[in-house]
Amino acid sequence: MEFRDLKRQYQNNQEEIDQAIQRVLLKTNFISGNEVLEIEKSLASYVGTKHCISCANGTDALQLALMVWGIGEGDAVFVPDFTFFSTAEVVALVGATPVFVDVDEDTFNMSPESLQEAIEKVKREGRLQAKVVIAVDLFGQSANYDEIKIIVKSQHLMLLEDGAQGFGGAIRGKRNCSFGDISTTSFFPAKPLGCYGDGGAVFTDNDDWAELLRSYRVHGKGSDKYDNVRIGLNSRLDTLQAAVLKVKLDIFERYELEAVNQMSSEYTEKLKGIVKTPVVLKGYLSSWAQYSILCKDSEERERIMRMLKEKGIPSMIYYCRPMHMQGAFQGLKYSCPVELKVTEKLCKRVLSLPMHPYLKLEEIEETCNIIKEAK
Ligand SMILES: *Cc1c(COP(=O)(O)O)cnc(C)c1O
């Protein structure tokens, strides 16, 4: 069994994907081909923002947003302690200080209470300027924007949505990657909408920021590529990736998002009462980047993983270490003004199971039976 079966996805859509790639090969417009503009339009329309600026990957997308806002030395950026490394890495990369915030026990997403407390403490201390909140749509579910937006507004901060795992998710029909002042996503192959290499995108309704993003993404270009008015990056989405994404966005909309939601219901049906199954808030739709259960403790998790592995079923730990305990941050400026107990607990107990739109019901059943046996 595959954790995320990209081969089955390809085989199911081979003709369309091959043709899309072939068209680019024949035109040889590998950088800045028409497909790039076309996919940007489709992506913006899908998530419901005015602009989509594609780029080389989801990490660059976050960095570009911070560059546009001029975030740097002395600025505090609030980041969940339970996320992929990029979310905090980019903060350090632009010279600002990541301030780690605890997460909610049920959704694994940034805890609004913990965020409020962290902001108040940073402001009271007065050493750093509170500037940005990066909320992550972890495992496919939107962060709690109903509450986070109120806090961000009342504290006069900027909201950056890290939707790398959240593409396709929504709150009451409003889609992920449209909640931030700037929002980002990743097209890393294993994400809900993945390409065949690295890719990413930035979303915003703000015309000025969109123009700056387009400049920063190509060496800080001015009127053209050889007129450089600021220091930027080389961070483009290439034409082949855009062509693949055009096909994949179509099947994502038509079929895949619904399929992963069926898969997750099957899992939850079979696992409820046995392990803690994922909680999706009322009115929220997840795009199931991961289906993550909570085991009783790390011993039980070890046992489940081992027994699954014996039957050829992969499982993964996202994430085994809180951000504030990552080696990279030890020599750096970072701040932990609040307790991070939920994150520490989750890291010991969380376990992600195979999840993708092409799973078979027998495969879900087999996985769940082994988990029952391992209890
Ligand atoms: C994958 C991921 C990223 C980074 O995306 P890349 O395209 O791999 O650079 C950022 N944030 C989160 C939460 C992610 O899961």
The ligand as a Gaussian input file, in Angstrom:
#p B3LYP/6-31G(d) Opt

LIG

0 1
 C        4.870000      21.540000       2.677000
 C        4.687000      22.692000       3.572000
 C        5.327000      23.913000       3.334000
 C        6.383000      24.099000       2.297000
 O        6.056000      23.774000       1.007000
 P        7.220000      23.425000      -0.052000
 O        6.530000      23.505000      -1.363000
 O        7.695000      22.040000       0.273000
 O        8.296000      24.416000       0.094000
 C        5.041000      24.989000       4.159000
 N        4.177000      24.872000       5.174000
 C        3.552000      23.717000       5.447000
 C        2.595000      23.654000       6.594000
 C        3.793000      22.580000       4.670000
 O        3.185000      21.432000       4.960000

